[in-house]
Amino acid sequence: MTKKIPSLVVAVAVLLSALPAFASELVVYSARAEQLIKPLFDAYTAKTGVKIQYVTDKEPVLLERLKAEGERTPADMLITVDAGNLWLAGEAGVIQPVVSETLERNIPAHLRDPQNRWFGLSLRARTIVYNTDKVKPADLGTYADLADPKWKGRLLLRTSKKVYNQSLVAALIAERGEAEAEKIVAGWVANTPVEPFSNDAQAMEAVAAGVGDVTMVNTYYFGKLMEEKPASPLAIFWPDQDGSGVHVNVSGAGITTHAKHKEEAVKLIEWLSSAEAQSLFASLNMEYPANPEVPADERVAAWGGFKASTLSVAKYGEYQAAAIKLMDRVGYK
Ligand code: FE
């Protein structure tokens, strides 16, 4: 009996090595939380039989892991949030270009990498939220207006350490030039009465509590807060409607440079960009579908329509270093 085990092991090994190299399993590294990806992966597995393993962690951790693993990485795909992060992954060489007519058709050009290394899959607006007891919509206009002295002591900010505000400032630089962007951001800092908050929810809670009157946050955080605390005296305002439009950003994905199952991984991204998956992808986090053919979830649509900026989100990466330096120069902590 004991003699037979080695031959059985050999037989199984021979059998496995003889299997065709198709992917019955994909590995995804995701900076998007498990509850936002698992329902999609489950649906994909049910449809195709392709199993998906995933690792979730913070963006910098996953990026370092991909760099350290190099060719040995088991990851086929990286999912993360913010074009600034996707751009960094592209620059680090851990994701590779993908030629896909489906992705080019489903995802607008300004929401994907000009070099096709990453593709936006959901859209979030970084917009103004104000205290409805203290501010009328007519008082508001643009991101730049929040630098006006009339907002002295009334504007609350999230920390400049978070990529979301780095991308917002990068967009200001790309659209208006560095000197004008610096004036605006310096004005914001001058108008804020307290240290910047570590997250969007805290900034909004402080606006609701009267610490300040207005802040800038990602739309899905507003949605979540209002579901938890519907009586909060908060509302959304869409800035820059006569100008370049509301600042939008993406969550998105790319195929890793050393993917072992590239073809299958491309099929997964293509499916994620399809009408079938986009509603679920966006609504799981109260975001907007990146595919313009797909309507937003009714909770999100209830915030009203707006004109969104069509600046290429890749610019947020290109100007990220300049944005960080600018925020540092004006004392934006
Ligand atoms: Fe977020």
Residues whose N, C-alpha, C, O or C-beta is under 5 A from the ligand:
A	BS01	FE	none
